[in-house]
Amino acid sequence: METQTFQFKTNINCSGCVASVKPFLDQADGLCHWEVNTTDKDKVLTVSSDGITGQQVIETVQKAGFNIVPLT
């Protein structure tokens, strides 16, 4: 299966926030890599999917207590 890349606008804005969301994203099935650009004004989360859907990423980040919307 081909790896898909998703990008989301978030409010994950510092290393502490990244640390808070890390266990949720690290444990998500079908997610091979993720990173948050905290220097970007939109705090862009980039996810490389190995099967996880964009909706599942959104639910995972919301479970961690953060706002997330897909970038179009």
N, C-alpha and C positions, 0 to 999 in steps of 0.2 A: 504494500500500500504506500502511496506517495505521501510524503510529509507535507502538511498544510501549515501555513503561517497565518495567524490571526493577530490583529492589533486592536487594542482597546484603550480608551481614555479612562483614567482612574484618578483616585485621590490618594494614591500610594506615593507620598511625597518626601520620604526621608528613609534613612537606613533602618530606623526603628520600625517603620511601617513595612518595609521589605521583610524584615525579620519576623514580623507578625504574620504576614501572608505566606511566608516560605513553607512552613510545614503543611499547609493546605495544598499548595501547588505541587510540592514535592511528592505528596501522597496521591495525587490525582492520577488515575489510570489513563494511559494513552497520551501522556504529555511528556515529550522528550527534552524540551529545553524552554526556559522562560527567562525574561529579564525585564526590568522596569527602568526606563530612562527618567530618573528623577530630576534631571536638569531641563527636560522639555516642559513647556508650560502645561501641556496636557497629561504629563506623567504617564507616558505611553508604555503599556504592558505589551510586549511581543511574546507570543507563545508559538512554539513549534509543536504541531500536533502529530501524534502517532496513532490517532484514532479518536481523541477527545473532540467533542464538538464545541463550537463557539458558545452555545448556550450552557454547556457543562462548565466551561471556564468561568462564565459570568456567575453561575450559581456557586462555584467554589470560592471565588473572590468575595461574593456577598456573604457567604458563610463566615469568612474571616473578618467581616465587618467593614468592608470598603465599598465605595461606589465604583461602578464600572459600566461603561457603555461602549458598544462597538464603534470603531472608527470606520467611516464610510469613504 
